[in-house]
Amino acid sequence: MEDYAFQTEGLVKRFGTTTALAGVDLHARPGTVLGSTSSGTPQRCGCSSG
């Protein structure tokens, strides 16, 4: 079994009645950059934490 720094399965994110994400699985190893802002600053996936 892999050790992940971040793992989610079946992630759903809604804004009111609009579903933005549905059924997303994400596994990230330590040191992985998940994305960046338009200025290139690393950004974590905040939708998984609330």
Residue frames as a rotation matrix with the C-alpha (Angstrom) as fourth column:
MET 1
0.577 0.817 0.000 0.00
0.817 -0.577 0.000 0.00
0.000 0.000 -1.000 0.00
GLU 2
-0.182 -0.615 0.767 1.29
0.589 -0.693 -0.416 3.46
0.787 0.376 0.489 -0.95
ASP 3
-0.107 0.107 -0.989 1.84
0.869 -0.474 -0.145 6.16
-0.484 -0.874 -0.042 1.66
TYR 4
-0.016 0.208 0.978 0.22
0.752 -0.642 0.149 9.35
0.659 0.738 -0.146 0.38
ALA 5
-0.941 -0.263 -0.212 0.53
0.338 -0.754 -0.563 12.85
-0.012 -0.602 0.799 1.76
PHE 6
-0.497 0.824 -0.273 -2.96
-0.698 -0.566 -0.439 13.52
-0.516 -0.027 0.856 0.46
GLN 7
-0.971 0.239 0.012 -5.71
0.203 0.796 0.571 11.12
0.127 0.557 -0.821 -0.57
THR 8
-0.414 0.910 -0.033 -9.40
-0.600 -0.300 -0.742 11.51
-0.685 -0.287 0.670 -1.37
GLU 9
-0.961 0.202 0.188 -11.90
0.276 0.714 0.643 9.22
-0.005 0.670 -0.742 -3.02
GLY 10
-0.207 0.963 0.170 -15.32
0.940 0.148 0.307 10.16
0.271 0.224 -0.936 -4.36
LEU 11
-0.737 -0.154 -0.658 -14.85
0.438 -0.850 -0.292 13.88
-0.514 -0.503 0.694 -3.66
VAL 12
0.043 0.781 0.623 -17.91
0.918 -0.277 0.284 16.04
0.395 0.559 -0.729 -4.33
LYS 13
-0.771 -0.249 -0.586 -17.91
0.467 -0.847 -0.253 19.86
-0.434 -0.469 0.769 -4.13
ARG 14
0.016 0.864 0.504 -21.10
0.955 -0.163 0.249 21.87
0.298 0.477 -0.827 -4.46
PHE 15
-0.982 -0.116 -0.151 -21.82
0.150 -0.958 -0.244 25.59
-0.116 -0.262 0.958 -4.52
GLY 16
-0.351 0.933 -0.078 -25.49
-0.807 -0.344 -0.479 25.84
-0.474 -0.105 0.874 -3.67
THR 17
0.591 0.656 0.468 -27.31
-0.279 0.712 -0.645 23.72
-0.757 0.251 0.604 -6.24
THR 18
0.702 -0.420 -0.575 -24.34
-0.633 0.000 -0.774 23.65
0.325 0.908 -0.266 -8.64
THR 19
0.808 -0.485 0.334 -22.07
0.210 0.767 0.606 20.60
-0.550 -0.419 0.722 -8.50
ALA 20
0.580 -0.680 -0.449 -18.51
-0.799 -0.583 -0.150 21.65
-0.160 0.445 -0.881 -9.36
LEU 21
-0.576 -0.746 -0.333 -16.81
-0.760 0.639 -0.118 18.27
0.301 0.185 -0.936 -8.78
ALA 22
0.536 0.748 0.391 -18.31
-0.828 0.557 0.068 14.81
-0.168 -0.360 0.918 -8.56
GLY 23
0.976 -0.056 0.213 -16.60
0.054 0.998 0.015 11.50
-0.213 -0.003 0.977 -7.89
VAL 24
0.550 -0.834 -0.026 -13.00
-0.529 -0.324 -0.785 12.77
0.646 0.446 -0.619 -7.98
ASP 25
0.890 -0.416 -0.185 -10.26
0.436 0.659 0.613 10.44
-0.133 -0.626 0.768 -6.71
LEU 26
0.621 -0.728 0.289 -6.90
-0.405 -0.614 -0.677 12.03
0.671 0.304 -0.677 -5.92
HIS 27
0.840 -0.496 -0.221 -3.73
0.500 0.545 0.673 10.49
-0.213 -0.676 0.706 -4.51
ALA 28
0.718 -0.628 0.301 -0.62
-0.305 -0.672 -0.675 12.67
0.626 0.392 -0.674 -4.07
ARG 29
0.397 -0.698 -0.596 2.78
0.809 0.573 -0.132 11.55
0.434 -0.430 0.792 -2.86
PRO 30
0.559 -0.265 -0.786 4.79
0.511 -0.637 0.578 13.76
-0.653 -0.724 -0.221 -0.47
GLY 31
-0.452 -0.786 -0.421 6.33
0.219 -0.555 0.802 16.74
-0.865 0.270 0.424 -2.29
THR 32
-0.448 0.365 0.816 3.73
0.893 0.141 0.427 16.76
0.041 0.920 -0.389 -5.08
VAL 33
-0.847 0.261 -0.464 2.47
-0.196 -0.963 -0.185 20.18
-0.495 -0.066 0.866 -6.18
LEU 34
-0.317 0.828 0.462 -1.25
0.656 0.543 -0.524 19.85
-0.685 0.137 -0.715 -6.90
GLY 35
0.445 0.464 0.766 -1.64
0.863 -0.451 -0.228 23.07
0.240 0.762 -0.601 -8.86
SER 36
-0.652 -0.656 -0.381 -0.72
0.725 -0.686 -0.058 26.70
-0.224 -0.314 0.923 -8.90
THR 37
0.336 0.688 -0.643 -2.30
0.383 -0.724 -0.575 30.12
-0.861 -0.053 -0.506 -8.95
SER 38
0.916 0.062 0.396 -2.01
0.397 -0.285 -0.873 32.32
0.059 0.957 -0.286 -12.02
SER 39
0.696 -0.705 0.137 1.18
-0.709 -0.705 -0.028 33.79
0.116 -0.078 -0.990 -10.54
GLY 40
0.164 -0.638 -0.752 2.76
-0.300 0.694 -0.654 30.32
0.940 0.333 -0.078 -10.25
THR 41
-0.459 -0.273 0.845 2.43
-0.874 -0.031 -0.484 30.05
0.158 -0.961 -0.225 -6.46
PRO 42
-0.837 0.139 -0.529 1.76
0.113 0.990 0.081 26.45
0.535 0.008 -0.845 -5.33
GLN 43
-0.287 0.847 0.448 -1.83
-0.921 -0.372 0.114 25.92
0.263 -0.380 0.887 -4.17
ARG 44
-0.957 0.044 0.285 -3.25
-0.071 0.922 -0.380 23.05
-0.280 -0.385 -0.880 -2.16
CYS 45
-0.582 0.808 -0.089 -6.59
0.181 0.236 0.955 21.49
0.793 0.540 -0.283 -2.95
GLY 46
-0.918 0.174 0.355 -8.71
-0.394 -0.492 -0.776 23.40
0.039 -0.853 0.521 -0.41
CYS 47
-0.080 0.970 -0.229 -11.97
-0.821 0.067 0.567 21.79
0.566 0.233 0.791 -1.48
SER 48
-0.039 0.039 -0.998 -11.07
0.185 0.982 0.031 18.63
0.982 -0.183 -0.046 0.44
SER 49
-0.767 -0.363 -0.529 -10.74
0.564 0.012 -0.826 20.45
0.306 -0.932 0.196 3.75
GLY 50
-0.223 0.789 -0.572 -14.03
0.821 -0.164 -0.546 22.29
-0.525 -0.592 -0.612 3.79
